[in-house]
Amino acid sequence: MKYQLAPLFCRPWTLNGMSPRLIESHYENNYGGALARLNLITETLESLDPATTPADVLSRLKRDESAALNSTLLHELYFASLGGDGRAVPEAMAAAIARDFGSVDRWRQEFTTLANARANGCGWVLLTYVPRDGRLINQTTSDDSHSIAGGIPIMAIDMFEHAYAIDFGANAAAHIASFMRNIEWNAVQGRYEDALIMPPPRKLVQKQFDGTPSISVEEVAAMLKAGTPVQIIDARPKHYTTKSQDIMEGAVWRDPERLDEWIGELSKTEPVVTYCVYGFHIGCETAITLRKAGFDARYMAGGHYAWKAIKGPVKLLQ
């Protein structure tokens, strides 16, 4: 595969406080150099036989490929982030930023602080959309290799010295201020809208229990913290609990195979949360049986180990 050069997005002569010479040098030498390295590494990799190439050689080339590809993509995003009035944030983009950062001003302060922290060093600061959580975050990298797995960067500032030394010398703060004045928010919003199309990672679907109401461990923790009345049933099988050392604090263990004997102890005026070891099976079946009996029952997704994974309180199982 041969990677193609992306035309320069911004018009260098229109930028406020940045000279065409800076943009031209950055585009030609740094972006062009990253692309050339990427194509050379790719060509080398394609010529090798993975079956006979030493593992350390292949590993080094793949690390170099990752760095060159990230540098190429981030440079393209950097130039595509410039060319507008950085003060004029479109209403939809401003609303998204305010939702995830509290306000545009708070986002701006965090973004510039992160950029200043990279001053006279190297790396990038990115505004990134994370489909998993449906939100925007700022992220910072110390070189070309770090990224958020599954994240979609929609704006980037280059904090390597090559991005500003021609115009600003060592004054990275002036470079950051100029970048912020020149953000092309309409293009940023366009990339944000494109990113919204990307669905989050597919969640676990248990076909045999499809439609059975569930509750997350975080929601259960919030209920307990708020003092909300809830009946929590540890429905792990007896053969498992005999080998277990702990139980969720606030839960009562009940043998799921003897549900008919203890169902009468439950109140129908308070919600019931059931769980098993991992949240795959017994907790779901117990919740279904209780719902058929008229209880407001849900199973706790992830079960006992999900609770422990969020450091939910446990106690010794007596």
Secondary structure, 3 states (H helix, E strand, C coil): CCCCCCCCCCCHHHCCCCCHHHHHHHHHHHHHHHHHHHHHHHHHHHHCCCCCCCHHHHHHHHHHHHHHHHHHHHHHHHHHCECCCCCCCCHHHHHHHHHHHCCHHHHHHHHHHHHHHCCCECCEEEEEEECCCCEEEEEEECCCCCCCCCCEEEEEEECEHHHCHHHHCCCHHHHHHHHHHCECHHHHHHHHHHHHCCCCCCCCCCHHHCCCCEECHHHHHHHHHHCCCCEEEECCCHHHHCCCCEEECCEEECCHHHHHHHHHHCCCCCCEEEECCCCCCHHHHHHHHHHHCCCCEEEECCHHHHHHHCCCCEEECC
